[in-house]
Amino acid sequence: MKNFKSVSELANAIASGEIPSEVVSPGHAAALLGVTRQAINDRIHRSKSLDAWGAEGTVLISMRSIEEALLKRESS
């Protein structure tokens, strides 16, 4: 997960295209994948299988990463 110093920097990164505009919260990601919020947190910090960005307690996850995880699960 890439960390920014402030939410303002995070917002500027979205505006500049450094971060995709289609992002979700960890809770939403957990609901979409049918897992716990803790499982999402583990994936962000350990396996790095989800593209995520954070600042001041705010975490955003790429919807593309969520879609890729769903496709992998369906193909298993």
N, C-alpha and C positions, 0 to 999 in steps of 0.2 A: 504494500500500500504506500502510495506517495503521500507524504504529509506536507501541508501548507501551513504557514505561520498563522493565517487568519482566514475567516470565512470570506472576507473581502477578496483575498488572493485566490481562494478557491473559485469564487464567482467570476473573477477576471479570467481565470484559466478556462472556464466554460465558455465565456464570451469570446475568447481568442481562438477557441477550437482545440486547445491543448487537451481538454477533457471533452468527451462526447456529450451532447446535450441530452441524450436519452440515458438517464441514470435513475436508480431507485435506492431507497433506503435499505439497510440490512434487514429490517423487519419485513418489508415488502419482498425482498429477495428470498427470505426464508419461506414466506407464504407461497410464492411462485414455485419454489423447489420442493415444498412439502417437508421441510426440515426445521430444526429449531434455530433460533437466533444465534445460539452458541455455536452451532455447527457452521453457520455462515462466518462468524467471527474466527473460528478455527481455520476455515478455508482461506480467509483473507490473510491471516498472520502466519500460517504454517506452510500450506501447500502452494500458496500464491496462484491458485487456479482461477481466481476472480480478479479482474481489474478493479481496483478501488483507490479512492482518494479521500483524504480526510483533513479536517482543520477544526480545532477548538471543540472537539467532541462530535462534530458532524462527519458522517461517513457516507459517501456516495459510491455505488457499485454500477459498473457498466451493464446496461441491459443486454448488450451483445454477449458479455460473459455469461449472463444468466441463460440466454437462449442456447449458447454452446453447451452449457452444463445440462440443460434439458435434453438436447439432442444426443449427448453422450449417454445419458441415462436411458433414453428410449431405445438406443441401439444395443444396449447391454442385455 
